[in-house]
Amino acid sequence: MAKTPVTFTLNGREAATFVDPAANLLDVLRRGLGDLSPKYGCGQGTCGACTVLIDGEPHLSCVTLAETIEGRTVETTNGLQDSAGLHPLQQAFMDGFAAQCGYCTPGMLMAAKALLDRNPSPSREEVIDAIAGNVCRCTGYEPIVDAILTAARAPRRTG
Amino acid sequence: MAVEFRKDLFADERDDDLNEIGQPIIRQDILGHVTGRSPFYDDHLYDGLLFMRCVRSPHHHARIRSVDAAAAERMPGVIRLIRPQDVPVNLNTLLSLISFGRDDEPLLAEHRVAYKGEPVMAIIATSDRAALDAVARVRVDYEELPHVLDVEDALKPEAPVVNETYPNNTFDYHDRYDHQKLRFGDVEAAFAQADHIVEGEYQMSPIEQAPIETCGAIAAPETNDRYVCHTSTQALFFSLGTTAKLLDMPSSRLHFIGGTVGGGFGGKVDSHHEPMAVLGAMLTGKPVKYMWDRAEEMQVGAPRGGERWRLKDGVMRDGRIIARAFTGFFDAGAYTRLSSYAVQKATGHLPGPYMIPNVASNVYCVYTNRTPSTAMRGFGITAVDFAIECHMDKAAETVGMDPIELRILNAYRDGDMKAHRRAAKNCALIESCQVVAQKSGWPLSAEAMAQSSLFGGGIGERGVIPETVTDQAGQIGERKRSGLAPEPFAGATARGHVPAGTATDHPATGNAPQREDMEIEAERLGFKVTRGASAPGQTPASPMPQPQPAATVAPAAPRPGAGPAMPPAYTAPAPASQQPVAPPASTRPQPTPPTPPAAPAPAPAAEPYKPEQPFQRGVKRPGVSRFISGSRRR
């Protein structure tokens, strides 16, 4: 099978790899590029653990063909933290006990980031709607919703 | 007897004033979670990783006539097939590590499959896709067999044998019975005396744990002839021991790494992936991953077992429950896993947190052609608690009583003899009921609010083991031969008697070991054991005190302030006098004369629990921790 070259921007840096025709973005990110932050939960686009941002919009990487991200911008939890420290969402999840086993957390964070990037002051209902595609089995959704609202109120970071 | 706090046991070595509750705390592992860097088993990258997939039975029950894997073997990317014959010891039961039960489950089924999804072969390939494609090319010739999916159908004589190790479709208890028995007092005699008989049947379905991270393991050869295994297991040493047994190798050759689990809830204790992955690494010399996809997690991942419970209560007009009988059916699925233990756990929990003087139960661990069951959050307790609490409401409705007051009336109090022949201690059901009622604005009578777990328990008959009627019904194999329906307690077979006694002199129990063990441990480790008056060894040796007004009976466990006199409903229950074989009259107490209703005159040391006030803190003792000073090691 002929592999296809794909170049895209991953967390602000240029990434290039060869992918199999049917390869999904989750496998390419994890095994091809070593970004282990998106998680496999269902492989069928129902649990949200593999959520990444493509051009700022949340996508389920397990059902996204890797070839389709040519020239686009991908963000994962791995890139949330910068030289200034943790992203306000990460800090709020930590302070608010919004992760227990931690397996759904990277997907939750990306779904939440997509929301806050386009709507810096969401209502509780908007937060609930934004993470409606992300399943959590141990933490419970209340602390997660609270943490996202807390992050929305946190002082804006520059840059 | 004051409430016994664990922290009092460690008071001189730990500065512990329990001031963390209600305070925000940062989880020690949460930085890894929010940065996506917590090392779940699948986050370990290996060059040249191989992928394992299983060929699974599409039938509930079938004989395997033949397996043709020639086409699969020729598929591109296929490295190795693993057949049942490749497993060094292809029969195991999880609890064999603690010598409980017989080996009854193969890692890969060779001659017969007993549930839909049971693996019969594994294929290792260079990609997950290639392994799946090869699995699809394996042709297994099955001869379908009759199957049984209902626990009670499985007990019928004509039912197919699910598990050849247990041909009666029930786990064998104590090498004698096809069920776990509990007998305490005489339920049949008490039912004859009861004002009402309340019966009910309750069913709980199997429940899948459904962790977001599916079960799996990655194994790879290490140097020094060892194998490393990254696993999602909740029970690392369990998985280590099981792998060592199935692969017939010393555990010193296995380097297991776990501890980061993407949700488990009990579903990650079955130790199936680790032996498969390590076997794959042994046979290929390469790193191998064996991971369930979501469909496998839901179909073959062992759920919480379904349970069916029948309860029969003998209830007096005033709300006292004088007898309770249980018949339980625990659906183990096709193999034992942990269900045999769940049944024992359930039996130890009966009759719930209530002082019921006559209790009997027959609980069956039943094999059916369903997915094997395993652990999940309180398994063995959850379903029977559901049944018990539904039944309490039904009993309350029958006698026209408030359901919370009925619970308070029948609740265990400190010193009460439990059906499994230990004195109850640290009871809190009454207080829990009071708090629930208060928080939910549910009105309770002043009398119910004045009750406390600290007094009224262990008095008279409440503190002793009653004379107990036994039977031999349900011996292993009997049901299958005779077609006898599992209706217990009918007295059809020989009934024996175990005389009454206390926990310390009772022939069936002997000395309760815990306290002594604790004291030996305390001596060895230098812990300070609270010298309370609650030790079973200090209860009066006299088996059955003659009935007297409750307020003047010396409680089994003397405590400061005897508490107010109990209302009639709280005194020793009326005896079950219609024994088929009459015991000596002198040991049968007469009905207790009514005592005056409760006059709330609490002694300072036995004040009713006030839900709005926190528990009194223990005395903090100054001193350096032995853990720090090193003087703890003697």
Interface residues (C-beta under 8 A of the other chain):
Chain A: A22 R31 G34 L36 S37 P38 K39 Y40 G41 C42 G43 Q44 T46 C47 A49 T76 T77 N78 L80 Q81 L86 L89 Q90 F93 M94 D95 F97 A99 Q100 C101 G102 Y103 C104 T105 P106 L109 V135 C136 R137 C138
Chain B: P24 I25 I26 R27 D29 I30 L31 G32 H33 V34 T35 G36 R37 S38 F40 D42 D43 L45 L49 R129 A210 P211 I212 E213 T214 T260 V261 G262 G263 G264 F265 D293 R294
